[in-house]
Amino acid sequence: MRFDVMPVATEKQIEEIEVAANNVWHNYYKDIFSKEQISYMLDKYQSKEAVKRQIENKYIYYMLLVDDQMAGYLCFKNRGDHIFISRLYIKAEFRRQGLARRSIALFDTMVKSEEFRNIRKLRLNVERKNKFAINVYEHLGFSKVNAVDTDIGNGFMCSDFVMEKKINRNQGDNNGKKA
């Protein structure tokens, strides 16, 4: 199995993200959110227009590829002292193959670049009812640091855990000195 990532830049790639989001959300979140909330959230956060707006606001999207097939996608933003992972979605047929681990490992390389030199942690939100994802993130070194309830509009709420993973900057860089 060959794992690659591809930056999302074209209209066609953005459309592929929208299709993948619909696939993942309707398949995975049906036991967590109502059909109405899923449709609302997809339109608000993962429609073609929403993805374009996010990219304009410096969110970075990557397609996750397995043997040149789209297996899912990752979206994040540099927030100065941390990277906020907004999305990490993997299609059902590609789950339990280590793609979340490989995706999070991308940040180990990124934080060594000048652009990400001030990053001290990775942060994400995960729905509190999403036990599977919580377990995956904890296995990858994330810890729960807060619980937040967010009114996302249209009468819908999200109840998330904020999870963080500290960046170890002493992994052989700068002869063991802090970066």
SULJO-V425224 format. One record per residue. N is the residue number from 1. RES is the residue in one small letter. SS is DSSP state (H for helix, E for strand, L for the rest). OMEGA is omega in whole degrees, -180 to 180 (NA if undefined). D_FIRST is the distance of its C-alpha to the first C-alpha in whole Angstrom. Layout:
N,RES,SS,OMEGA,D_FIRST
N,RES,SS,OMEGA,D_FIRST
This chain:
1,m,L,179,0
2,r,L,180,4
3,f,E,177,6
4,d,E,171,10
5,v,E,180,13
6,m,E,176,16
7,p,E,178,20
8,v,L,-176,22
9,a,L,-173,25
10,t,L,176,26
11,e,H,180,27
12,k,H,179,25
13,q,H,178,22
14,i,H,176,24
15,e,H,178,25
16,e,H,176,21
17,i,H,180,22
18,e,H,179,25
19,v,H,180,23
20,a,H,179,20
21,a,H,178,23
22,n,H,179,25
23,n,H,-176,22
24,v,H,-174,21
25,w,H,-179,25
26,h,H,180,26
27,n,H,-169,24
28,y,H,-171,23
29,y,H,-176,27
30,k,H,178,29
31,d,H,-178,30
32,i,L,-178,31
33,f,L,174,33
34,s,L,176,35
35,k,H,-180,34
36,e,H,179,36
37,q,H,177,35
38,i,H,180,31
39,s,H,179,33
40,y,H,-178,35
41,m,H,177,32
42,l,H,180,30
43,d,H,-176,33
44,k,H,-171,34
45,y,H,-172,31
46,q,H,173,28
47,s,L,178,30
48,k,H,-178,29
49,e,H,179,33
50,a,H,179,32
51,v,H,178,28
52,k,H,179,30
53,r,H,180,33
54,q,H,178,31
55,i,H,176,29
56,e,H,179,33
57,n,L,173,33
58,k,L,168,31
59,y,L,-178,28
60,i,E,178,25
61,y,E,171,22
62,y,E,169,18
63,m,E,176,16
64,l,E,-175,12
65,l,E,173,10
66,v,E,-177,6
67,d,L,178,6
68,d,L,176,10
69,q,E,178,11
70,m,E,-178,13
71,a,E,-179,12
72,g,E,180,15
73,y,E,-177,17
74,l,E,177,19
75,c,E,-180,22
76,f,E,178,25
77,k,E,174,28
78,n,E,-179,30
79,r,L,175,33
80,g,L,-180,34
81,d,L,178,34
82,h,E,172,31
83,i,E,176,28
84,f,E,177,28
85,i,E,-176,25
86,s,E,-177,26
87,r,E,167,23
88,l,E,-176,19
89,y,E,-179,18
90,i,E,179,15
91,k,L,-174,15
92,a,H,-175,16
93,e,H,180,13
94,f,H,-180,11
95,r,L,178,13
96,r,L,177,13
97,q,L,178,9
98,g,L,-178,11
99,l,H,177,11
100,a,H,179,14
101,r,H,180,14
102,r,H,180,12
103,s,H,179,14
104,i,H,179,18
105,a,H,176,17
106,l,H,-178,17
107,f,H,176,21
108,d,H,177,21
109,t,H,-178,21
110,m,H,-174,23
111,v,L,176,26
112,k,L,-179,26
113,s,L,-180,27
114,e,H,-178,31
115,e,H,-175,30
116,f,H,-174,29
117,r,L,-179,32
118,n,L,-178,33
119,i,L,180,31
120,r,L,-179,31
121,k,E,171,29
122,l,E,-180,27
123,r,E,177,28
124,l,E,173,27
125,n,E,177,29
126,v,E,180,28
127,e,E,-176,30
128,r,L,178,32
129,k,L,-176,31
130,n,L,-175,27
131,k,H,-179,27
132,f,H,-178,23
133,a,H,178,23
134,i,H,179,25
135,n,H,179,24
136,v,H,-178,20
137,y,H,177,22
138,e,H,177,25
139,h,H,-179,22
140,l,L,175,21
141,g,L,177,24
142,f,L,176,26
143,s,E,174,29
144,k,E,180,32
145,v,E,-178,34
146,n,E,172,36
147,a,E,-179,37
148,v,E,174,37
149,d,E,-175,39
150,t,E,173,38
151,d,E,-177,40
152,i,E,178,38
153,g,E,177,41
154,n,L,-180,42
155,g,L,-177,43
156,f,E,179,39
157,m,E,168,38
158,c,E,179,35
159,s,E,-171,35
160,d,E,161,33
161,f,E,168,32
162,v,E,-180,32
163,m,E,-179,29
164,e,E,173,29
165,k,E,179,27
166,k,E,177,29
167,i,L,176,28
168,n,L,-178,28
169,r,L,-178,30
170,n,L,-178,31
171,q,L,176,27
172,g,L,179,29
173,d,H,174,30
174,n,H,179,33
175,n,H,177,34
176,g,H,178,34
177,k,L,178,36
178,k,L,179,35
179,a,L,NA,34
